[in-house]
Amino acid sequence: MIPRILSIVVDEAHVVSHWGSGFRKKYGSLGILRALVPKGTPFVAMSATLSDRVRRDVLSKLQFKAGTYLDLMIGNDRPNVSIVVRAIHNTMNTYSDLDFLIPTGVTDPKEVKQAFVYADQISTAEGMEKRLYGISPESFRAAGIIRPYSSGYSVEYRTMVMALFKAGIVRILICTDAAGMVCFHLSALILRLK
């Protein structure tokens, strides 16, 4: 029996554009799937980070024809999330510009606001984690409130760490783009959850 494909769904569709021309070239050719499935098979592309240019590129690469698709934009405004951008004042490899994440004199992990810190390399994430634990009370390390998160870790580890983050036990998640497949070309971007 041949399985029946009900639809093709591309989540985080912005990577079709961001990664499709270099890092993961096959992403850029996902539109070829249209030739392999029965005509009329629904294609769904979802993303919270589609600029106009990237949106046009995704539509082209996934072979959406003008007037044949529903374009639903509900926005991504989240009152519990803020983006913090700070100028780097110190030598990058000291990571001391992240010190604001651990308030001076803090004793309880709940006093540390939850945050995602995005790093462009696993080695950068390791340096950030070391710095933040270095300025934290020793009990914070034992509690595991700062955790790395990347595709280099097992699915089980990532699932556990994300659950601990959602539960408020992990306060700072230092991630590569595996946490949200967010493609930034910065040394670090900090998203602070209120």
Buried (B, 14 or more C-beta within 10 A) or exposed (E): EEEEEEEBEBEBBBBBBBBBEEEEEEBBEBBEBBEEBEEEBEBEBEBEBBEEEBBEBBBEBBEBEEEEBEEEEEEEEEEEEEEEEEEBEEEEEEBBBBBBBBEEEBEEBEEBBBBBBBBBEBEBBBBBBEBBBEBBBEEBBEBBBBBBBBBEBEEEBBEBBBEBBEEEBBBBBBBBBBBBBBBEEEBBBBBBBE
